[in-house]
Amino acid sequence: MEQIKQVLLSFGIETLKLFERKAHSCFNVKSSTAWEIRIRKHSDMLKFLQIIGFHHPDKLRRQKEVLVMLE
């Protein structure tokens, strides 16, 4: 996660500190951990969407909607 954060920074995309999310599943007694990299500033979100973007069809559709809102 730290390496991904550094790569984003090399593109000029600043992120917040890594966020640890605890997840509980009804199928598993143990809780699991998921880590998130969060981007908050509009300018950084715009850079991420323009430079990196998505290939997944649903995420690509939402990306286009967000770009219209941010520009």
N, C-alpha and C positions, 0 to 999 in steps of 0.2 A: 504494500500500500504506500509506503514511503517513497518507493521508486516511481510509482505512478504519479504521486504528488509532485515529485521533482521533475518528471517529464512534462507535466502540465505547466509547471513554473517556467520551464525552458521555452514554452510557447507563449509565455506572458500571461498565463491563467493562474490567478491566485486562488487558493482554497483556504477554508478554515481548518482547524486542527482535526485530525481523524476522529470520527465519532463511532463509539462502540454501542451497538444495539443488541440487547438480550432478546432472544426469541424463545417462546415456549410453544411446543407442539403437543396436540392431544395424542399424537401417535408415538411420542417419545417422552420418557420420564425426565431425561436430562434436558436442561436448557442449552441452547446453542448461541453462538456469538456471530454477529454479522458486522462488518466494518463498512463505514461509509466515508466517502470523500464529498464534502459539501462545498458548493460554489454559491455564493450569495449575491455578489455584486452583478448588476445587470450587464455591465461592460464585460465582465469575465464570462458570464453565461453566453453572451453574444459571441465572444471569441471562441468558446468551446463549440458552439453549434456551427459556426462558420468554418473553423479549422478542422475539427475532429468529426463531429456529427455522428449519425447512426446509419446502420444498414437494415436493421429490423423494420419491417413494413409499418407496424403500428407506431414505433418510436419515431420513424422518419416522418409519418403523418403529423404527429404531435410536434416534432421539431419545426416543421413548416409553420404550424399555427403559432408557436412561441416566437419564431423569427418575425412574423408579421406584427405581433404585439410589442416586441422589443425595439424594432426599427422605427 
